[in-house]
C-alpha cells in the first residue's frame, strides 16, 4: 500500500492569527489509483502544471472528490485552529523553543501525519510507503520525515514534489476540502463514503498535549 500526504494552509499562520485553520490530508491505495483523479482533472485544464484544490471551480472540486470516493481506498484528515491549540493543557509551552526535538511547526506536522498513519493495519508484511509534499526545503522536509520514521517502523517515509506525484495532489484536495468545510460550512468530505473517511484531529491534539505535559515533568 502507498499513502500520500499534503497540507492546506500554514501552521505558523494559525499560531500568529493570520490564518483561520490548518488542515492535513492523507490518501491510501495503490499508486495508480491515488494519481488517477488529478490526472483526469488535468486533462480538462489548460496550462496548469498540477491540481491544487484552491485553484479549482466548484464543479471541478466535486468531480475530484467523487473520483476519490470511487478510486481511493480511504482518506484521513485533520483540521485545527488556534483556539484548539490554546485550549490544550499547558498550551503556553507551545510558545517555548525547547518543547519539541525539532522546530515546533514541523514537530506538530510530523505528529499529525504519524497519528493518521498509525491505525493502518501493517501486519500483512507488505511494503508500506508514505510520501508527503515537500515543505519549505529539503532540510525541513527531512526533519519531518525522520521524526515520522523514528516512531513508525512499518512505514517507509519520504517527501516529494507534488507536481510530479499525482497522489500528493489527491491529498492536497482532501486537505483543501477539509479546510473549506471548516471555514465555509461546506460538505465536500461528506461526499466520500463514511466507512472510508475519518478525522484524526482529536488524536493529533491529544498527542501534542501529551508532549506538552511531558515537557513540564522533564528535568
Secondary structure, DSSP 4 states (H G I P E B T S, - for coil): -EEEEEEES-HHHHHHTSSS-EEEEEEEE-HHHHHHHHHHHHTTSSS-SS--GGGS-HHHHHHHHHHHHHH-SEEEEEEE-HHHHHTSTTGGGGGSSSSSSS-HHHHHHHHHHHHHHHTS--TT---EEEEEE--SSHHHHHHHHHHHHHH-TTEEEEEE-TTT-HHHHHHHHHHHHHHHHHHH---GGGGS-GGGEEE-HHHHHHHHHHHHHHHHH--
